């Protein structure tokens, strides 16, 4: 799907109307690539949702630009001698948006909610936590069933976001409609597919570090339209600037560019066992999946889709990551072998419905995949889908193949376990191998890097061969912004953190 010129003009006019109707230098307008899904940290799945959460919900710990863990609502932490308990000293004086105090009881409620809420996608991220003890009003102890190395990384993301227990109890299943957190900004308005508006929370413990008074997040899937609105003054910053637009940004003196290498990956999730749509040659025949991967050329995908600005890859972590398995390098395209495997499989030409988010970048990649796979005997139809709707379909198993990725986590467990383990909360293709689980779980129980690498390598030998997901490339984050924006710090997790961010004249 491509926006027509008149559509782009209407968007620009609409955004400029926002400016004329009261936006000032204290209002920051952020262009998002999609509309976030549920604004509930325990149920949310989308990357753009995490960008909104960065202003809305404080976490126990945060991630610094160099991937170090830094205090946020937890001031300090320590492990027990056997690494089976994590004790955290909490910040005093923090308040939820509804005026309720943040304390140890609130942490206990939040961790238990992440573990027990029906549909929680955080459950497997902190599954090792068996109980939470309130040591005193501002000290909690998380007790574990076994040593769990990725816990701090999980608590630096949505599993560590703190919501108001009172608001959560009162709202029940409707909490995401009016989320109440303790971040520097509170939600004042959400119009689906149109805007999310946050206003400064004066009682925030670090309010002085947030000079912006209002933040408006606007979902605009078309990268060209996002950039046009940035250039016209209708936006102040856009995330995931298209590589094709980078020369324009770099040559415009009214704009500036920041970038960082991402922690995540992009690829194709395959439905192996999630309902009727898994009952296809691609879902059930390993030879067909191998042929599909061998038909693809990651370098061509990167060049045609992204001007070669991203990093090709075939694993959940990038080749530069210390946990990358060098014994399983990126495979070259092998069209002849792909055709041979298809002949051996005996299915004839195989139809594949490839669901893709309806942004120009994703659709361009989908079309390249369609052409490459077609040469090996696949008839790929591209189903352009609104992003949040695609996530919902993926969860329900209403897909054969989904061009989708993951923004990445500081610990490799965050890119692997939840997606590949049999009971992983984000394992929507329902791949399951008990031996893989054994290795992934073993990697969680030690902090020794060499031992963890060995376990991840053993798991990779199995899940890469099964092709439950075909990893394609690793994004580089590009943020384009007005030159008036000051204080923005790029982070490898791709978030837009608003601390000390301001707009000049």
Buried (B, 14 or more C-beta within 10 A) or exposed (E): EEBEEEEBEEBBEBBBEBBEEEBEBEBBBBBBBBBBBBBBBBBBBBBBBBBBBBBBBBBBBBBBEEBEBEBBBBBEBEBEEEBBBBBBBBBEEBBBBBEBBBBBBBBBBBBBBBBEBEEBBBBBBBBBBEBBEBEEEBBBBBBBEBBBBBBBBBBBBBBBBBBBBBBBEEBEEEBBEBBBBBBBBBBEEBEEEEBBBBBBBEBBBBEEEBBBBBBBBBBBBBBBBBBBBBBEBBBBBBBBBBBBBBEBBEEBEEBBBBBBBBBBBBBBBBBBBBEEBBEBBBBEBEBBBBBBBBBBBBBBBBBBBBBEBBBBBBBBBBBEBEBBBEEBEBBEBBBEBBBBBBEEBEBEEBBBBBBBBBBBBBBBBBBBBBEBBEEBBBEBEBBBBBBBBBBBBBBEBBBBBBBBBBBBBBBBBBBBBBBBBEEBBBBBBBBBBEEBBBBBBBBBBBEEEEEBBBBBBBBBBBBBEBBBBBBBBBBBBBBBBBEBBEBBEBBBBBBBBBBBBBBEE
